[in-house]
């Protein structure tokens, strides 16, 4: 009987999140994560460049969801309508990830280095969304404004989502945040 267990990456993520949550991000080592997952440090580095990437590894998937959904929005859609369509895809991405997102959010909030990394990833996301809007023919300045507004709507709704107990509420919270943005920017 083989001792090999499947899903090494998933086991590493689960072990890291558990250790970060229980003993703190700074006190958790790559060796400790690998040991808790029943793997070696070498295996850890096959999947992650450092322990921060355990928390931010999904950013490429999130960015791809945004960009794909914006590209798929109807041809005549306004920049904010394209953003709204992307929010649907983003909500779908997080459908089964509430518990993980809640724990991850708590870990990031407790560590300034991780907060900085989060802001860098959100800035990169806004840049990719802006490029996707420009590719649709939106003027660069308008694309930048819409992209950043959309990412902020996501960020605010996400922060509210991880603070409550309804895993299905993300899209509703994004709708509420988008409506609040519209109301505060109305002339």
N, C-alpha and C positions, 0 to 999 in steps of 0.2 A: 504494500500500500504506500502510495506516494505521500510525502510530507508537504508537498507544494500546495499552497492555498491560493485561490484565484483573487483577483482584484487588489493587487498590491497598492496601487495608487489610492483606491478608496479606503483601504485599511490605514494607510499613512495619514490621510486627511482626518479620518475618524479619531485616530490616536492623537494627532496634533491638536485638534480642536478640544478634545477632552483634557489633555495636559495643559494647554493654554488657559482653559477655563478653570481648572482646578488649582494650578500652581502659579499661574501668571505667564505671560508671554516671555518676559526676560529670563525667568527661571527655567524655562523649557529649552532643552538642547536637541539638536538633530539626533544625537545618539539616543537620547531618551525617547524621542518619537519613534525612531526605527525599532528600538527594543520593545516598546509597547505594542507596535504593529507586528512583532515577530519577524522583523526584517533587519537588514544591515544598513549602515550609513550609506554604503555604496548604492544600494537599491534606492534609498531616499533621493540621492542626487541624480538618479536616472530620470526621476519625475519632476523634481523641483530644484531650482538653482540655489535657493536658500529657504529658511523656514517661513519668511514672509510670504513667499509665493503659494504656500498652502492656503493662505487666506485670500489671495488675489488671483489664483489660477483661473477662475471663471471669468475674468475681465475680458478675455478675448472672445469668449462665447457671447457675453453680453453685448459687446461691441458689434459682433457679427449679426446678432438679432436686430439691433437698431438699424444698421446699414441696410440689411436685406429688406426689412419692412419699409423703410423709407423709399428704397428703390421700387418696391412693389405697390406703393400707394398710387391711386389713380392719377393719370397724367395731368389733369387740371387741378389737382389738390393744392391748396395753399400750403406754405411752409408749415404752419401750425397744424393743419389737417394731416400732413405727412407725419409730423411728430406724434400726433394723436394716434395714428395708425401704428406707429412704432411702439407706443406705450402698450397697445394690445399684445403685441408679440413679446414684449418684455414681461408683462404680467404672466403670460403663459409660461415663460421660462422659469418663473419662480413658483409655479403652482405647488410643487411638492417640496419646497425648500425652506419653509417657514422656520422650523426648529433650528436648522443649520444657520439661517440668516440671522436669527435672533441671537444665538450664541456668538456668531462671528461679529455681529455689531457690538456686543458687549465687550469682546476682546479688543476690537479696534478702538473703541471709546476709552479704554483704560490705558492706552499706550500712545504717546505723542508721535513716535516714529511711525506707527501704523496709521495714525490719523493723517500724517503727511503723505504717506504712500497712497492712502485712499483719495486724497485731493489730487494727487498726480494722475491717478487712474481715471478719475472723473474728468479732469481736464483733457486727457487723451481721448476719452469717450466723446466729449463735446467737439473736439477737433475732427474726429471721424464722422460724427453726425453732420457737422458743418460741410465737410467735403461731399458727403452724400447728397446734401441739399443743393450744393453748387452744381453737382453732376446732373441734377434735375433741372437746372437752368435758373435757380434762385440766385439773385445778386449776392455777392460775397458778404456785404454788411448785413443784409437781411438774413442770410443763412447763418451767420455767426450769432446774431441775436436770437433767432429761433432755436438754434442748437443749444445754446447755453440756457435759454429759458426751459427747453424741454428736459435737459439734464437736471436742472434745479427742481422742476416739478417731480421728476422721478426721485431725486434725492430726498426731498421733503416728505413725499408720500411713503417712501421706503422707511424713513426714520419713524414715521407714525405706525407703519405696518408692523415693525418688529417690536413695538411697545404694546401691542394688543394681542388678543388671543384668536383672532379669526384668520386662518391661513388663506382664505379665499378673498380677503378684503383688499388686496393690493390694487387691483384695477379700479375699484370704487374710490379708494383713497387717491389714486392718481387723477381720476376724474374730478374729485373735489378740489385737489390742489390746482389743477388746470383751470377750473372755474374761478377759484380764488385769485389766481394770477390774472385772469381776464378782468375780474372786478377791480383789482387794485391798479390795473393799467388803463382802465376805461377813462376817457376824457370827461 
